[in-house]
Protein backbone atom coordinates (compact mmCIF):
# COMPACT_ATOMS: atom_id res chain seq x y z
CA UNK A 1 0.00 0.00 0.00
CA UNK A 2 1.38 3.39 -0.98
CA UNK A 3 1.82 6.01 1.71
CA UNK A 4 0.81 9.52 0.70
CA UNK A 5 1.45 12.92 2.22
CA UNK A 6 -0.94 15.78 1.44
CA UNK A 7 0.72 19.18 1.53
CA UNK A 8 -0.94 21.83 3.67
CA UNK A 9 -2.28 23.63 0.58
CA UNK A 10 -4.44 20.60 -0.31
CA UNK A 11 -7.98 20.61 1.12
CA UNK A 12 -8.29 17.82 3.69
CA UNK A 13 -11.45 16.26 2.20
CA UNK A 14 -9.17 14.74 -0.47
CA UNK A 15 -8.00 12.25 2.13
CA UNK A 16 -11.50 10.71 2.27
CA UNK A 17 -11.33 10.00 -1.47
CA UNK A 18 -8.01 8.13 -1.26
CA UNK A 19 -9.08 5.17 0.88
CA UNK A 20 -6.93 2.65 -1.01
CA UNK A 21 -3.80 4.27 0.43
CA UNK A 22 -2.33 5.32 3.75
CA UNK A 23 -2.83 9.08 3.67
CA UNK A 24 -1.53 11.69 6.08
CA UNK A 25 -1.89 15.46 6.05
CA UNK A 26 0.76 17.97 7.02
CA UNK A 27 -1.56 19.18 9.75
CA UNK A 28 -1.94 15.69 11.28
CA UNK A 29 1.83 15.35 11.51
CA UNK A 30 2.28 18.78 13.09
CA UNK A 31 4.38 19.95 10.14
CA UNK A 32 2.37 23.06 9.29
CA UNK A 33 4.47 26.02 8.27
CA UNK A 34 7.74 24.21 7.65
CA UNK A 35 9.75 25.23 4.59
CA UNK A 36 9.52 23.16 1.42
CA UNK A 37 13.07 21.80 1.62
CA UNK A 38 12.52 20.59 5.18
CA UNK A 39 9.11 19.19 4.23
CA UNK A 40 10.63 17.09 1.46
CA UNK A 41 13.45 15.92 3.73
CA UNK A 42 10.97 14.96 6.47
CA UNK A 43 8.73 13.15 3.97
CA UNK A 44 11.71 11.12 2.74
CA UNK A 45 12.82 10.38 6.31
CA UNK A 46 9.30 9.09 7.13
CA UNK A 47 9.30 6.86 4.00
CA UNK A 48 6.39 8.51 2.20
CA UNK A 49 5.96 7.18 -1.32
CA UNK A 50 4.27 10.27 -2.74
CA UNK A 51 3.91 13.93 -1.79
CA UNK A 52 0.82 15.59 -3.27
CA UNK A 53 0.90 19.37 -3.52
CA UNK A 54 -0.49 22.34 -5.41
CA UNK A 55 2.82 24.19 -4.99
CA UNK A 56 4.01 24.63 -8.56
CA UNK A 57 7.50 25.65 -7.43
CA UNK A 58 8.26 22.66 -5.23
CA UNK A 59 9.57 20.50 -8.06
CA UNK A 60 12.14 23.17 -8.94
CA UNK A 61 13.40 23.64 -5.39
CA UNK A 62 14.85 20.14 -5.07
CA UNK A 63 15.97 17.50 -7.50
CA UNK A 64 13.12 15.02 -7.15
CA UNK A 65 14.85 12.47 -9.38
CA UNK A 66 17.37 11.93 -6.57
CA UNK A 67 14.66 11.16 -4.00
CA UNK A 68 13.03 7.84 -3.03
CA UNK A 69 9.54 9.27 -3.48
CA UNK A 70 7.37 10.77 -6.20
CA UNK A 71 5.84 14.24 -6.36
CA UNK A 72 2.38 14.90 -7.77
CA UNK A 73 1.47 18.52 -8.46
CA UNK A 74 -2.21 19.24 -8.98
CA UNK A 75 -3.48 22.23 -10.93
CA UNK A 76 -7.10 22.96 -9.98
CA UNK A 77 -8.72 26.21 -11.10
CA UNK A 78 -8.91 27.21 -7.43
CA UNK A 79 -7.60 25.52 -4.29
CA UNK A 80 -11.07 24.66 -3.08
CA UNK A 81 -12.51 21.20 -2.64
CA UNK A 82 -15.17 21.63 -5.33
CA UNK A 83 -12.41 22.25 -7.91
CA UNK A 84 -10.19 19.43 -6.68
CA UNK A 85 -12.85 16.72 -6.42
CA UNK A 86 -13.18 16.34 -10.23
CA UNK A 87 -9.43 15.65 -10.38
CA UNK A 88 -9.70 12.59 -8.10
CA UNK A 89 -10.05 9.90 -10.82
CA UNK A 90 -7.03 11.24 -12.72
CA UNK A 91 -5.13 11.64 -9.44
CA UNK A 92 -5.77 8.00 -8.49
CA UNK A 93 -4.50 6.80 -11.87
CA UNK A 94 -1.40 8.92 -11.39
CA UNK A 95 -0.83 7.60 -7.85
CA UNK A 96 -1.16 4.00 -9.03
CA UNK A 97 1.42 4.43 -11.79
CA UNK A 98 3.77 6.83 -9.97
CA UNK A 99 7.42 5.85 -9.73
CA UNK A 100 9.87 7.11 -7.16
CA UNK A 101 12.07 9.97 -8.30
CA UNK A 102 9.43 11.27 -10.74
CA UNK A 103 7.22 14.34 -10.92
CA UNK A 104 3.65 14.17 -12.23
CA UNK A 105 1.15 16.90 -13.07
CA UNK A 106 -2.63 16.55 -12.77
CA UNK A 107 -4.57 19.31 -14.53
CA UNK A 108 -8.21 20.33 -14.34
N, C-alpha and C positions, 0 to 999 in steps of 0.2 A: 504494500500500500504506500502510495506516495505521500510525503509530508509537505504540506504547503504553508507558506507564511503570507498573510495578507498585510500589505503595507498600510500605514495609518490613513492614507488618502483613499482607501477602498471602503465603501460603505459595508458595514458589518453584516447586513442581510445576505451578502454573497456567500458567507459561510454556510448558511442553511441549504444552499443549492448544491454544495459540493460534498455531499454525504458519502461519496465513494472514497474519500481521502481523509487523512488526518489533517485538519485545518486549524491553524492558530492565527490570531490577530496580534498585531503589535501591542495593542492595548492590553490584551490578556497577559502578555509576557512582561508588561511593565516597561516596554521599550519606547514609549511615546517620546517624541522630541529628540531622539538621538540622530546624529548626522548620518548621511547615507553610507559613507565609508564604514563607519562602525556598525551600522545595521547589517550590511553585507557580511562583514567579518563575523558578527554574532550569529547570523543565519547559517553561515558555513560551519562555525564551531558547534552549533546545535544540530547539525546534520539535516537541515531542511533540503528537500529535493528541488523545490521551486519557490521563488519569491514572485508574488504577483503585485504589480504596482501600476499607478497611472502617472508616475514620475518619468517624463520623457527624457530627462537628462541622466537618469541613473545608469543606463547602459554605457554612457560615455565617461563616467567618473571612475570606473574600474574596468579592468579587462576581464569580462565575464568568461571568455574562453579558457582562462586559467583556473576557473573555480569549479568545484565539484557540485554545482547546482545550476539550474536553469533560471532564466529571468523571463517573465511574461509581462509585457507592457500593454495595458488596455487603453483604448482611445475612444471613450464614450463622448457623446456631444457635450454632456455636462456630467460632473461627478456626483450624480444623484442616482439612487437606486433604480428609479424608473427608466433611466437611460442605460444602466449597466445590465439589468435583467435580460434584455434581448440578446446580449452578448454571451450569455451562459452556455448555450449549445456549442458555439464556436470555441469558447474558452475550454470547455471540457475536452473537445477533440484535441486542442493544443496541449493541454495537460497530459493527456494520454500518450501523445507522441513525442513529448518534450524530452530532449537529451541534455545531459549535464554539459555545462560549458557553452550553451547556446542561448540566444536571445530570440524571442518570438513577439510578434505584434498582433493584437486582436483589435480590429477596427469595427466601428458601428456602421 
